Amino acid sequence: MSEKTIIPLLNKKEPEPQNNDNACTSCGAGGCCGGFGIKAGSEKEVVFRNIFLYMAMGIIMFTVAYLITRIMTWVNG
């Protein structure tokens, strides 16, 4: 009764090879050659446009979060 039955795995996956030569296609490896849409050799106007775009998005997010907290405190009295 104490005999163990071995059940084979049906969907055994092979381990994926670890390639560290894809640093420019993803930021997971640490180095990133195109972070935040700013790539090496970008024109100055493109860089400023991206920086101001991200700043505007941050300001909008903080403003909306502040307004939501003010509305929630106003509703709760």
C-alpha positions as CSV (number, residue, x, y, z in Angstrom):
1,M,0.0,0.0,0.0
2,S,2.9,2.4,0.6
3,E,4.2,2.0,-3.0
4,K,4.8,5.3,-4.8
5,T,3.5,5.9,-8.3
6,I,5.6,8.1,-10.5
7,I,3.4,10.3,-12.8
8,P,5.3,11.6,-15.9
9,L,5.0,15.3,-16.8
10,L,3.0,15.8,-20.0
11,N,4.0,19.4,-20.8
12,K,7.6,19.5,-19.9
13,K,9.2,22.8,-21.2
14,E,12.8,23.2,-22.1
15,P,14.6,26.0,-20.2
16,E,15.0,29.2,-22.3
17,P,18.6,30.1,-23.1
18,Q,19.8,33.2,-21.2
19,N,21.0,35.7,-23.8
20,N,22.3,39.0,-22.5
21,D,22.8,40.5,-26.0
22,N,19.3,42.0,-26.1
23,A,20.0,45.0,-23.9
24,C,18.9,47.5,-26.6
25,T,15.5,45.8,-27.2
26,S,14.4,45.6,-23.5
27,C,15.3,47.4,-20.3
28,G,15.2,44.2,-18.2
29,A,18.9,43.6,-18.5
30,G,19.9,46.8,-16.9
31,G,21.2,48.9,-19.8
32,C,18.7,50.6,-22.0
33,C,19.7,52.4,-25.2
34,G,16.2,53.9,-25.9
35,G,14.7,54.7,-22.5
36,F,11.5,56.8,-22.4
37,G,11.5,57.0,-26.2
38,I,14.8,58.9,-26.3
39,K,17.2,57.1,-28.5
40,A,20.9,57.9,-29.2
41,G,21.2,60.3,-32.0
42,S,17.6,61.8,-31.6
43,E,17.1,65.3,-32.7
44,K,16.9,68.0,-29.9
45,E,13.3,68.7,-30.7
46,V,12.3,65.1,-30.3
47,V,14.1,64.9,-26.9
48,F,12.4,68.1,-25.7
49,R,9.0,66.9,-27.0
50,N,9.3,63.6,-25.1
51,I,10.5,65.3,-21.9
52,F,7.7,67.8,-21.9
53,L,5.2,65.1,-22.8
54,Y,6.2,63.0,-19.8
55,M,6.2,66.1,-17.5
56,A,2.7,67.0,-18.7
57,M,1.5,63.5,-18.0
58,G,3.0,63.6,-14.5
59,I,1.3,66.9,-13.8
60,I,-2.0,65.7,-15.0
61,M,-1.7,62.5,-12.9
62,F,-0.9,64.4,-9.7
63,T,-3.7,66.9,-10.4
64,V,-6.3,64.2,-10.9
65,A,-5.1,62.3,-7.8
66,Y,-5.3,65.5,-5.7
67,L,-8.8,66.3,-7.1
68,I,-10.0,62.8,-6.3
69,T,-8.7,63.0,-2.7
70,R,-10.4,66.4,-2.3
71,I,-13.7,65.1,-3.7
72,M,-13.5,62.0,-1.5
73,T,-13.0,64.1,1.7
74,W,-15.8,66.4,0.6
75,V,-18.2,63.5,0.1
76,N,-17.3,61.9,3.5
77,G,-17.8,65.3,5.2
